[in-house]
Amino acid sequence: MTGEFVVRRATRDDIKPICTLISAGDVKWFGNKRPKYGAKKALMQSYQTHRFVVVLKHAVDNELLAYGEFRNYPALGPLPGDSWMDWLLGKYCINIPISWLNTLFFNFCTYKSAHPEVLLALVRELFYIENRIWYLLTVRMPEVKGNFYYAESFDDLEKYANVLYPREFSITSNTNTQSVYVIPRFQLLPKISYRKALAEDNDDIIDIHSLEMPELRAKLGDYYIAEELLRQDDDAKKNYLIVVELENECQESETAGFMWLTSDIDIRFYVRNYELETFGNLLKFISDKPYAFEEILVSSVDPKAQASLFTNEAIDDLYAETIIGGVQRNDSGTSVASVSKMKVSSIHGTIVDEAFSGGSNKFYMREALFLKFQYIFETLLTINYYISEKNKLINLFYNVKTKSDQHDSFLEQASNVFILKYISVDQKFPIERIFSCICAMFSVFPERDYCMMTMPKTAKSVRSQEEVLKYFMPVAQRPSEETNLEDVYITHRSTIFGEISLYKLEANDVETVQDLILGGSTQMTSSFLYPDSSFSYSSKVNAYADIEHELNVLNLIMTDVLNNDDTEYFAFTIRCDLIIVIMSYFTTITCPILTII
């Protein structure tokens, strides 16, 4: 929402109003207008990254003021969509850092002549949604003499853009050439600045907090920000209070938000109560320098493999467990038969008692069979049938000055995480731009890779936190004796600053893909084995059946893609060039993830 206009995504319900707008006489446009006449059915069929329409904020008739199309490649018919960078660099002298990932093309727009300002609303909305887009490009084709009806209008767009001319352009002999309009992100959006909070910012910050979290003011009073800023103890140095300022129309900076960051975190507590191995246990560690380590005993819960649940082999295991006295492991040295430990079965509903043939014994055998099925039914309803809980030791490695050192200060220095305690912005701050606040957080801690948020389970969600959590992922809790644990969310620096690219599968990627698939497997142990039973039983469940099947299928597909020129499959790898986490350890190499279409 920008000013007096509402910018929203176009839907199929807008096809008729869009066609009416395109055919109106009081409109301007740029882009190829010809194929859009009378194209009600085909209007939404071509690929576009974004389609936006603009209406007046309080309009009753919902009349469209503008319609725009944005795409990740230009609308140049003979030019392949993946070759635009070669075309642009070859035809123009580019002095700006344009890349595949920071550029979109504004290929078509039609708007009411009386409202040229809707162009600014459209472009700003695109930049708000696409946080990584720095440049918006529009290609202007050479003018065709006598073609007044389809003549494009770029006068209004030129107010917000820089014009690039091709190498063959000459102001004296060759002026009617193709050109490119470049709209820079940072020239159109209001400037955001960040600074350390001062005690005199107390009132502005508390007013912002009161909009989303009035309970803080009621609980802590009217001066809790100033009191925090004036603290002089050692822990105060671990807190960073940041003020977010937004430039207004008069180019004056106004307080528009607030962030509270801290590096004061109990690593042991979070490792003990949350699944943080995937995140390196929140520690930095260099193996070729002196280091110390600690062992922490934790509980861990893993979902059981699907093959251990409702396959024939899994049900056989469950049935074997109902033998009176339990199931004896094959490797046990005790196997003593007794009257109280006997195997019973049912054949076509008839009780078979191999040891006793007396009629009075049949009653007890029927009772035993009833208990069998009752046990099976109750077991299938318990959560322990679907997950396995086990204790394991977590090693915390951190660097020290000498091998004999092992102090909390070194553990704190090895911390690779900081905590976002609070974030809040006021109503005039575009909520989509809170992404830039996250970038600023990592600038405060350039040596740390993770940012963490904690939220009480009973806390209500607020506008600022909901937007921030789009870039975080939840962390699973461990089984713990702690009560009232908070929900924990975490994000990595590469989520904010990393550039992810798509590549075709190559032969040297196969082994890495296989390792990624096998890396998710865990050793499954049967819960149906008891050391004190007298009956030997070997589980037939193959806990790796699903993984083996997936790996076999992917191997066949990858082989076909690499060796068959006429293959019907397309396989790609997604690569991230920053440090990422794979199978609970850090790597700086490129990580492929297989995607098959």
NUZA-876333 format. One line per field, with one value per residue (C-alpha): residue number from 1; residue in three letters; x, y, z. Coordinates in steps of 0.25 Angstrom, whole numbers. Example, Ala and Ser with C-alpha at 12.3 -4.5 7.8 and 13.67 -1.06 7.14 Angstrom:
num	1_2
residuo	Ala_Ser
east	49_55
north	-18_-4
up	31_29
This chain:
num	1_2_3_4_5_6_7_8_9_10_11_12_13_14_15_16_17_18_19_20_21_22_23_24_25_26_27_28_29_30_31_32_33_34_35_36_37_38_39_40_41_42_43_44_45_46_47_48_49_50_51_52_53_54_55_56_57_58_59_60_61_62_63_64_65_66_67_68_69_70_71_72_73_74_75_76_77_78_79_80_81_82_83_84_85_86_87_88_89_90_91_92_93_94_95_96_97_98_99_100_101_102_103_104_105_106_107_108_109_110_111_112_113_114_115_116_117_118_119_120_121_122_123_124_125_126_127_128_129_130_131_132_133_134_135_136_137_138_139_140_141_142_143_144_145_146_147_148_149_150_151_152_153_154_155_156_157_158_159_160_161_162_163_164_165_166_167_168_169_170_171_172_173_174_175_176_177_178_179_180_181_182_183_184_185_186_187_188_189_190_191_192_193_194_195_196_197_198_199_200_201_202_203_204_205_206_207_208_209_210_211_212_213_214_215_216_217_218_219_220_221_222_223_224_225_226_227_228_229_230_231_232_233_234_235_236_237_238_239_240_241_242_243_244_245_246_247_248_249_250_251_252_253_254_255_256_257_258_259_260_261_262_263_264_265_266_267_268_269_270_271_272_273_274_275_276_277_278_279_280_281_282_283_284_285_286_287_288_289_290_291_292_293_294_295_296_297_298_299_300_301_302_303_304_305_306_307_308_309_310_311_312_313_314_315_316_317_318_319_320_321_322_323_324_325_326_327_328_329_330_331_332_333_334_335_336_337_338_339_340_341_342_343_344_345_346_347_348_349_350_351_352_353_354_355_356_357_358_359_360_361_362_363_364_365_366_367_368_369_370_371_372_373_374_375_376_377_378_379_380_381_382_383_384_385_386_387_388_389_390_391_392_393_394_395_396_397_398_399_400_401_402_403_404_405_406_407_408_409_410_411_412_413_414_415_416_417_418_419_420_421_422_423_424_425_426_427_428_429_430_431_432_433_434_435_436_437_438_439_440_441_442_443_444_445_446_447_448_449_450_451_452_453_454_455_456_457_458_459_460_461_462_463_464_465_466_467_468_469_470_471_472_473_474_475_476_477_478_479_480_481_482_483_484_485_486_487_488_489_490_491_492_493_494_495_496_497_498_499_500_501_502_503_504_505_506_507_508_509_510_511_512_513_514_515_516_517_518_519_520_521_522_523_524_525_526_527_528_529_530_531_532_533_534_535_536_537_538_539_540_541_542_543_544_545_546_547_548_549_550_551_552_553_554_555_556_557_558_559_560_561_562_563_564_565_566_567_568_569_570_571_572_573_574_575_576_577_578_579_580_581_582_583_584_585_586_587_588_589_590_591_592_593_594_595_596_597
residuo	Met_Thr_Gly_Glu_Phe_Val_Val_Arg_Arg_Ala_Thr_Arg_Asp_Asp_Ile_Lys_Pro_Ile_Cys_Thr_Leu_Ile_Ser_Ala_Gly_Asp_Val_Lys_Trp_Phe_Gly_Asn_Lys_Arg_Pro_Lys_Tyr_Gly_Ala_Lys_Lys_Ala_Leu_Met_Gln_Ser_Tyr_Gln_Thr_His_Arg_Phe_Val_Val_Val_Leu_Lys_His_Ala_Val_Asp_Asn_Glu_Leu_Leu_Ala_Tyr_Gly_Glu_Phe_Arg_Asn_Tyr_Pro_Ala_Leu_Gly_Pro_Leu_Pro_Gly_Asp_Ser_Trp_Met_Asp_Trp_Leu_Leu_Gly_Lys_Tyr_Cys_Ile_Asn_Ile_Pro_Ile_Ser_Trp_Leu_Asn_Thr_Leu_Phe_Phe_Asn_Phe_Cys_Thr_Tyr_Lys_Ser_Ala_His_Pro_Glu_Val_Leu_Leu_Ala_Leu_Val_Arg_Glu_Leu_Phe_Tyr_Ile_Glu_Asn_Arg_Ile_Trp_Tyr_Leu_Leu_Thr_Val_Arg_Met_Pro_Glu_Val_Lys_Gly_Asn_Phe_Tyr_Tyr_Ala_Glu_Ser_Phe_Asp_Asp_Leu_Glu_Lys_Tyr_Ala_Asn_Val_Leu_Tyr_Pro_Arg_Glu_Phe_Ser_Ile_Thr_Ser_Asn_Thr_Asn_Thr_Gln_Ser_Val_Tyr_Val_Ile_Pro_Arg_Phe_Gln_Leu_Leu_Pro_Lys_Ile_Ser_Tyr_Arg_Lys_Ala_Leu_Ala_Glu_Asp_Asn_Asp_Asp_Ile_Ile_Asp_Ile_His_Ser_Leu_Glu_Met_Pro_Glu_Leu_Arg_Ala_Lys_Leu_Gly_Asp_Tyr_Tyr_Ile_Ala_Glu_Glu_Leu_Leu_Arg_Gln_Asp_Asp_Asp_Ala_Lys_Lys_Asn_Tyr_Leu_Ile_Val_Val_Glu_Leu_Glu_Asn_Glu_Cys_Gln_Glu_Ser_Glu_Thr_Ala_Gly_Phe_Met_Trp_Leu_Thr_Ser_Asp_Ile_Asp_Ile_Arg_Phe_Tyr_Val_Arg_Asn_Tyr_Glu_Leu_Glu_Thr_Phe_Gly_Asn_Leu_Leu_Lys_Phe_Ile_Ser_Asp_Lys_Pro_Tyr_Ala_Phe_Glu_Glu_Ile_Leu_Val_Ser_Ser_Val_Asp_Pro_Lys_Ala_Gln_Ala_Ser_Leu_Phe_Thr_Asn_Glu_Ala_Ile_Asp_Asp_Leu_Tyr_Ala_Glu_Thr_Ile_Ile_Gly_Gly_Val_Gln_Arg_Asn_Asp_Ser_Gly_Thr_Ser_Val_Ala_Ser_Val_Ser_Lys_Met_Lys_Val_Ser_Ser_Ile_His_Gly_Thr_Ile_Val_Asp_Glu_Ala_Phe_Ser_Gly_Gly_Ser_Asn_Lys_Phe_Tyr_Met_Arg_Glu_Ala_Leu_Phe_Leu_Lys_Phe_Gln_Tyr_Ile_Phe_Glu_Thr_Leu_Leu_Thr_Ile_Asn_Tyr_Tyr_Ile_Ser_Glu_Lys_Asn_Lys_Leu_Ile_Asn_Leu_Phe_Tyr_Asn_Val_Lys_Thr_Lys_Ser_Asp_Gln_His_Asp_Ser_Phe_Leu_Glu_Gln_Ala_Ser_Asn_Val_Phe_Ile_Leu_Lys_Tyr_Ile_Ser_Val_Asp_Gln_Lys_Phe_Pro_Ile_Glu_Arg_Ile_Phe_Ser_Cys_Ile_Cys_Ala_Met_Phe_Ser_Val_Phe_Pro_Glu_Arg_Asp_Tyr_Cys_Met_Met_Thr_Met_Pro_Lys_Thr_Ala_Lys_Ser_Val_Arg_Ser_Gln_Glu_Glu_Val_Leu_Lys_Tyr_Phe_Met_Pro_Val_Ala_Gln_Arg_Pro_Ser_Glu_Glu_Thr_Asn_Leu_Glu_Asp_Val_Tyr_Ile_Thr_His_Arg_Ser_Thr_Ile_Phe_Gly_Glu_Ile_Ser_Leu_Tyr_Lys_Leu_Glu_Ala_Asn_Asp_Val_Glu_Thr_Val_Gln_Asp_Leu_Ile_Leu_Gly_Gly_Ser_Thr_Gln_Met_Thr_Ser_Ser_Phe_Leu_Tyr_Pro_Asp_Ser_Ser_Phe_Ser_Tyr_Ser_Ser_Lys_Val_Asn_Ala_Tyr_Ala_Asp_Ile_Glu_His_Glu_Leu_Asn_Val_Leu_Asn_Leu_Ile_Met_Thr_Asp_Val_Leu_Asn_Asn_Asp_Asp_Thr_Glu_Tyr_Phe_Ala_Phe_Thr_Ile_Arg_Cys_Asp_Leu_Ile_Ile_Val_Ile_Met_Ser_Tyr_Phe_Thr_Thr_Ile_Thr_Cys_Pro_Ile_Leu_Thr_Ile_Ile
east	0_6_0_-14_-12_-14_-4_-8_-6_-14_-24_-32_-44_-36_-35_-47_-44_-29_-34_-43_-32_-23_-33_-37_-33_-28_-16_-1_7_21_24_18_3_-2_-3_-12_-23_-35_-26_-35_-32_-17_-14_-10_-4_10_20_22_29_19_6_1_-11_-13_-26_-30_-30_-45_-50_-64_-65_-51_-47_-32_-22_-11_-6_9_17_30_39_53_57_53_42_51_45_57_66_66_62_76_84_80_93_101_92_93_108_111_102_103_114_110_116_107_107_96_94_85_80_78_71_57_50_38_33_19_11_-2_-7_-17_-11_-17_-9_5_9_4_17_25_15_17_32_32_23_32_44_37_34_47_57_69_65_74_71_58_61_52_56_51_51_54_42_35_31_16_12_6_-5_5_15_20_22_34_33_27_37_49_47_51_61_75_76_86_89_96_110_105_97_102_96_99_96_89_79_68_73_69_71_70_64_70_62_72_65_72_68_53_52_52_66_67_78_83_90_92_80_82_76_68_62_54_40_41_44_34_23_27_27_13_7_11_15_8_10_25_22_12_22_35_30_32_48_52_60_67_70_76_85_90_95_110_111_119_106_102_113_107_94_92_80_78_69_64_61_53_55_42_37_45_57_58_60_50_50_42_47_56_64_70_81_90_102_98_94_96_101_100_86_81_90_84_69_69_74_85_95_91_95_109_104_105_120_132_143_157_163_177_178_178_164_156_143_132_122_107_98_85_72_69_56_56_45_45_47_34_38_37_23_12_20_17_31_28_14_21_31_19_12_25_26_13_19_18_30_35_45_59_71_78_91_87_92_79_68_60_46_36_21_19_27_20_17_2_-4_-17_-20_-33_-38_-35_-26_-14_-7_5_9_-5_-17_-26_-39_-38_-25_-32_-39_-25_-21_-33_-30_-15_-20_-29_-18_-9_-18_-21_-6_-5_-16_-11_3_-1_-8_5_15_26_23_26_38_50_56_71_82_95_107_109_123_125_138_144_158_166_180_186_182_180_170_156_148_134_141_147_133_127_138_135_120_115_101_94_80_69_62_52_49_38_34_23_12_19_30_28_27_33_46_49_58_68_67_72_83_87_87_98_106_106_112_121_128_115_107_94_83_73_60_52_37_29_18_7_12_3_9_11_13_28_31_23_30_44_40_39_54_56_53_48_58_53_52_59_52_55_52_52_38_32_43_42_40_54_56_69_74_88_96_95_80_81_93_96_93_87_89_83_93_91_95_109_117_125_112_107_115_111_97_98_105_93_83_90_93_79_79_80_83_69_68_56_48_43_55_56_68_60_51_53_49_59_54_61_55_52_50_60_60_67_57_52_65_71_59_60_75_73_63_72_84_76_71_85_91_80_82_97_98_85_84_69_66_52_58_64_73_79_87_85_98_100_114_114_117_106_102_102_100_104_117_122_127_132_131_119_107_98_84_77_64_58_47
north	0_13_27_27_15_0_-9_-24_-36_-38_-50_-56_-48_-36_-41_-33_-20_-21_-23_-11_-3_-7_-3_10_23_31_22_22_9_3_-11_-19_-16_-23_-37_-33_-27_-37_-47_-50_-65_-63_-51_-60_-72_-66_-67_-54_-53_-43_-37_-25_-16_-2_3_15_12_17_14_8_3_-4_3_-1_10_2_-12_-16_-29_-32_-44_-49_-47_-37_-38_-39_-50_-56_-55_-67_-65_-70_-61_-47_-45_-47_-38_-27_-27_-28_-17_-7_-1_-6_1_-4_-18_-25_-40_-51_-50_-35_-31_-32_-26_-17_-22_-16_-6_2_13_24_37_45_37_36_34_20_16_20_11_-1_0_2_-10_-19_-14_-17_-31_-34_-31_-36_-28_-16_-12_-12_-11_-7_-9_2_-2_8_16_12_24_25_16_26_16_7_17_15_26_26_40_37_25_33_42_30_23_25_22_14_15_4_4_8_20_34_47_52_40_29_34_24_12_2_7_2_9_5_8_7_2_11_24_21_15_24_23_15_18_11_16_12_17_28_31_42_32_26_32_30_15_13_19_9_-3_1_-1_-16_-19_-11_-21_-17_-3_-8_-18_-10_5_17_18_3_7_18_10_-1_9_15_2_0_-14_-24_-31_-17_-18_-30_-23_-14_-5_0_11_10_23_25_37_45_53_65_57_57_45_40_29_17_5_-2_-14_-20_-30_-38_-47_-52_-66_-79_-89_-101_-98_-98_-110_-118_-114_-112_-120_-111_-121_-117_-103_-106_-105_-90_-91_-87_-97_-98_-112_-108_-98_-102_-106_-112_-120_-123_-135_-132_-144_-141_-148_-149_-153_-158_-162_-177_-181_-184_-198_-200_-196_-203_-212_-227_-229_-218_-224_-238_-231_-225_-238_-245_-235_-240_-254_-256_-251_-243_-246_-251_-246_-256_-252_-255_-267_-270_-277_-285_-290_-290_-292_-277_-273_-280_-277_-276_-274_-274_-282_-278_-274_-287_-287_-296_-300_-309_-312_-315_-322_-320_-313_-304_-299_-293_-283_-277_-278_-270_-259_-259_-257_-246_-239_-240_-232_-222_-220_-218_-208_-200_-200_-194_-183_-179_-168_-177_-187_-175_-169_-174_-167_-169_-163_-158_-150_-136_-132_-117_-113_-99_-92_-88_-82_-95_-109_-108_-96_-99_-87_-81_-69_-77_-84_-70_-65_-77_-74_-73_-67_-55_-53_-43_-40_-30_-23_-14_-3_7_8_17_7_-2_-15_-22_-15_-21_-30_-19_-18_-33_-29_-18_-28_-37_-24_-22_-36_-38_-50_-58_-66_-69_-60_-66_-62_-68_-66_-71_-81_-72_-60_-53_-51_-37_-30_-28_-42_-49_-42_-45_-60_-62_-62_-72_-86_-93_-102_-115_-117_-129_-137_-129_-128_-113_-107_-95_-95_-84_-87_-84_-79_-78_-73_-73_-62_-68_-68_-53_-50_-63_-64_-78_-82_-94_-103_-115_-128_-132_-145_-140_-136_-151_-155_-143_-145_-159_-155_-145_-155_-165_-154_-154_-168_-172_-186_-191_-201_-210_-206_-220_-227_-231_-237_-245_-253_-268_-267_-264_-255_-247_-235_-235_-220_-213_-198_-194_-199_-185_-179_-190_-189_-174_-176_-186_-178_-165_-173_-178_-164_-158_-169_-166_-151_-152_-163_-162_-150_-153_-154_-149_-144_-131_-131_-119_-115_-103_-97_-87_-81_-77_-86_-95_-107_-121_-133_-126_-120_-108_-108_-97_-105_-104_-113_-119_-122_-130_-125_-134_-129
up	0_-5_-2_-7_-16_-13_-21_-21_-29_-41_-41_-52_-47_-52_-66_-71_-64_-69_-84_-82_-77_-88_-99_-92_-99_-87_-84_-86_-87_-90_-95_-106_-106_-118_-113_-101_-109_-108_-101_-89_-89_-92_-83_-71_-78_-81_-70_-62_-48_-43_-48_-41_-42_-35_-30_-22_-7_-4_-18_-19_-33_-32_-45_-49_-50_-55_-59_-59_-62_-57_-61_-59_-73_-84_-94_-106_-116_-122_-109_-101_-86_-81_-90_-86_-78_-90_-99_-88_-86_-101_-105_-94_-86_-72_-60_-49_-42_-50_-47_-50_-36_-33_-46_-51_-64_-64_-78_-79_-72_-76_-67_-67_-72_-61_-50_-55_-40_-40_-47_-34_-26_-35_-34_-19_-17_-25_-17_-4_-8_-15_-4_-12_-25_-27_-41_-50_-65_-76_-91_-100_-115_-126_-131_-144_-152_-155_-144_-135_-129_-123_-119_-105_-94_-85_-81_-67_-65_-68_-56_-47_-57_-62_-77_-84_-99_-107_-113_-127_-122_-128_-124_-138_-147_-140_-129_-132_-125_-114_-100_-86_-74_-61_-48_-36_-23_-13_-21_-20_-6_7_13_26_36_49_61_75_84_94_107_101_91_103_100_85_87_98_89_78_88_93_79_79_93_103_114_114_118_129_134_134_135_126_127_125_112_119_131_122_114_127_133_136_140_132_126_120_110_104_100_88_86_72_67_53_46_34_24_22_10_16_16_31_39_49_59_53_60_71_72_85_82_92_92_106_104_112_101_110_114_99_95_106_103_88_76_72_66_52_55_60_75_73_74_65_65_58_59_57_69_84_88_100_100_109_109_112_113_106_102_87_80_65_57_54_39_32_30_45_46_38_28_30_36_46_50_52_61_69_70_74_86_91_95_110_116_104_93_95_87_78_85_99_106_114_107_118_115_126_127_129_116_105_90_86_73_66_53_46_60_67_79_78_90_87_101_107_102_114_111_124_118_106_115_119_104_100_110_106_91_95_103_91_82_93_95_80_79_91_85_72_80_87_83_86_75_65_71_78_90_94_102_95_98_92_91_91_85_86_85_97_98_104_105_120_119_121_125_123_116_105_103_102_92_83_83_68_71_76_81_76_89_83_70_67_56_56_46_36_34_22_29_16_18_32_24_24_39_39_30_40_52_46_43_59_60_48_54_57_47_55_60_70_75_87_89_101_97_102_96_85_71_67_54_54_60_49_38_44_46_31_31_43_45_57_66_71_86_93_104_116_131_129_130_122_111_101_86_79_65_57_44_38_31_18_18_18_9_2_-13_-17_-32_-40_-48_-57_-51_-54_-52_-40_-33_-32_-20_-12_-15_-10_3_5_4_13_23_28_32_46_52_56_68_70_82_82_88_103_110_120_111_107_93_82_71_60_54_39_39_29_35_23_12_9_8_-1_-10_-12_-14_-25_-32_-32_-36_-48_-52_-50_-59_-69_-69_-70_-81_-89_-98_-101_-86_-81_-68_-64_-51_-45_-33_-24_-19_-8_-7_7_19_21_30_25_34_47_42_35_21_12_-1_-10_-6_-17_-14_-25_-31_-42_-51
